[in-house]
Amino acid sequence: MAGINNVSVRSSAEPTAGGGAEQQVFTSRLSGRPLLDSDGLSIGRVRDVVIWPVAGTDPPRALGLVVALRRRTIFVPFGRIREVSAEGAHLLGGAVDLDPFTQRTGEMLASSLYGQRTPAGTVADVAITQREMVRNGWEVTALALSRGRGLLGHGPNVVPWQECRELFEPGPLAEQLTSLREMAPADLATAIHALPQSRRSQLAAALDDEELADLLEELPEQEQIRLLDSLAIERSADVVEEMQPDDAADLLGEMPADKRERLLTAMQAVQAADLRRLLRYDKSTAGGLMTSQPLVFAPDAPVAEVLARVRDRDLTATAAAQVYVCEPPLLTPTGRYLGSVGFQRLLRRAPSVAIGDCIEARVFVKPGLPERELAATLAAYNLIGVAVCDDAGRLLGGVTVDDVIDRLLPAGWRQNGGK
């Protein structure tokens, strides 16, 4: 069948076995193709695809790629992949995690399914499809089955994955982890209280770094520390790097000084320096509540460029709702703060207009402002976020309204139903 000999069996404009108009990709044809950086240069070779089992009626999810990089094998989540084409897998900008790949509880490799016999035939290949509404973007949609003897029999015949559902059923432990892993971070944070410590550790091992970081952000700091204690120091550092800087600083602030220093030393230098700066502020002030990585642009940046960044699915809704305009440098602490603009205002402006001409608010607060006065400022000006600036007028970070609400709610509000 011609489709099995190409990365894509259909063009993106044609329907796939899973329905819709998305592109379908066969995993065996990805093997050996390059992983390309944002400049199109090859930095490694794809070896396999990691799959997460079925959860209820949802299809199995494709989590990411196993990539041979120099003398090590690493994992690249599909959230870091911009496009899969005949040329290979194209990375989004930024760095990749160079820690060696370790298959976690419940995960399966696409290659482990090749040759598996089912009543419908022998598995020759696994098809995955990119879907906008799926976490990490990809899910299993079909299998290529050969009906003859071995992998070289008659066919192959492409069938929906549901016809071979038994291949994707998790074991008892993986089944519980699957149901937990599919929860939203806030719901998972509530459910985790009912788990024994050993199962919490297994869950932490099953989640990828980004998922575990999302979970930690929803837990009290002492529970965050206990979960991190179940991990090796290198993975703990990777997870903390994935957290929002303000949440990570709160977590580090609750650790004993020696443990905090070991974790900071294991982190990348830029992230560690950023967190050390945040740790100087009392966590009940604007400086302690701010993120040091808000969306910052120079005044001459066109609206089209800003909106392209706002559409990044890795951004939280509150972080993407407002951007800050500053003179260079654009990394905090920036040059002079000029003002902020909400994305809705940008939608009403022409793509070529400079963002400096769209500024709608110049309100800012000092890092030492107490949390209750900060809340009053947000309410008084109907803000969803506010700039935090130093005495020289440089942007240090931004505080979003959800972080202020979370801080002002009573301790243990998640476990008490919000009371």
Secondary structure, 3 states (H helix, E strand, C coil): CHHHHCCECCCCCCCCCCCCCCCEEEHHHCCCCEEECCCCCEEEEEEEEEEECCECCECCEEEEEEEEECCEEEEEEHHHEEEEECCEEEECCCCCCCCECCCCCCCEEHHHHCCCEECCEEEEEEEEEECCCCCCCEEEEEEEEECCCHHHCCCCEEEEHHHHHHHHCCCHHHHHHHHHHCCCHHHHHHHHHHCCHHHHHHHHHHCCHHHHHHHHCCCCHHHHHHHHHCCCHHHHHHHHHHCCHHHHHHHHHCCCHHHHHHHHHHCCHHHHHHHHHHCCCCCCEHHHHCECCCCEECCCCEHHHHHHHHCCCCCCHHHHCEEEEECCCCCCCCCEEEEEEEHHHHHCCCCCCEHHHCCCECCEECCCCEHHHHHHHHHHCCCCEEEEECCCCEEEEEEEHHHHHHHHCCCCCCCCCCC
